[in-house]
Amino acid sequence: MRRRDALKGIGAASAVSITGLAGCTDLFGSSKTWMIPWSEGGGTDQYARQLYPLAEEELDESIQIDNRPGAGSLSGIQWMHTQDGDGSVFGTVNTPSWQFGWIQERDERDWDPADFEPIAVTGTFGYVLVVDSDTGIETFSGLQDAYEDGELENFAYQGAGHDTHLLSYILRDDYDVDWENNVPYDGGGEVQENVISGEADAGILTNTSAADPVADGDLNAVVNLTDSDFDAFPDLEKISNHGDDLSYISEFRLTQVAPPDTPREEREQIAEALEYAATHEETEEWEEDTGNKVVFEDIDEAANDLDGVVDTLEDNVDFEEFEQRVEEDE
């Protein structure tokens, strides 16, 4: 039996569940930990759960998905910074999202994004604005009207100080999404759950995490917050029809990185396994079925995601003004 078949039932398990199998890891030989700094069910998590069984085949090692949500992805990334650079741990960071969060807290963090070692880039995605389908709202103008009329009040975003926090203000102040309360959740999985349940009226999801609930009729996607096309939402209106292009904070690359000082040889091994997974026919079928975009770019390309991104964000975002807006709402 192939290892990926043996682990099929584990693929959707949480990190806690997998940890309970620690005594069984000898069955599979050595293992690696793939840290996802978001909760299960979000876009980043879905990519990892598609790729990891195939990457196991190439590595001939088991891979354990370890979800570590919190602080707009910074909790998991900080944990990864403390791990040994022996090739046993790697993780996904969403560029430029994690740099955005780090800028907000850099005085409180004892690490820098440039500390991490690049491995690969395995996907690109962006944000869409979704609403509970029970509202009957299907367009961005309909959503604007519902907030203006007081039919909707709450708005969900992914983490205080996160880029979606800024987007919530931009949508309110510049795009007439006049929410009364904006509520932070730990990642797309929680935003999805709470918009579907009606706890939050509308919110920001990645195109990846929005695809299935929209297809199932639980959510309506009303606007694409990037200026790129998503296969899952080919006819979705773009936010640039109503104002500026927001892609500088609403479109992302799934950058795989390792703890500081992880040798290039170890990272190349992981990169080769990720290339196998990203270009496998099963992943191509997943792309077609979901509309998610999988790519593969090597270590040198991934290195570009660790260099200069902070400067680009600071050129485009007035972080002092953003901080003041957050304080005024507290």
Summary of the structure (lengths in Angstrom):
residues: 330
radius of gyration: 19.5
end to end distance: 55.3
largest distance: 60.3
contacts: 1168
relative contact order: 0.18
helix: 50%
strand: 21%
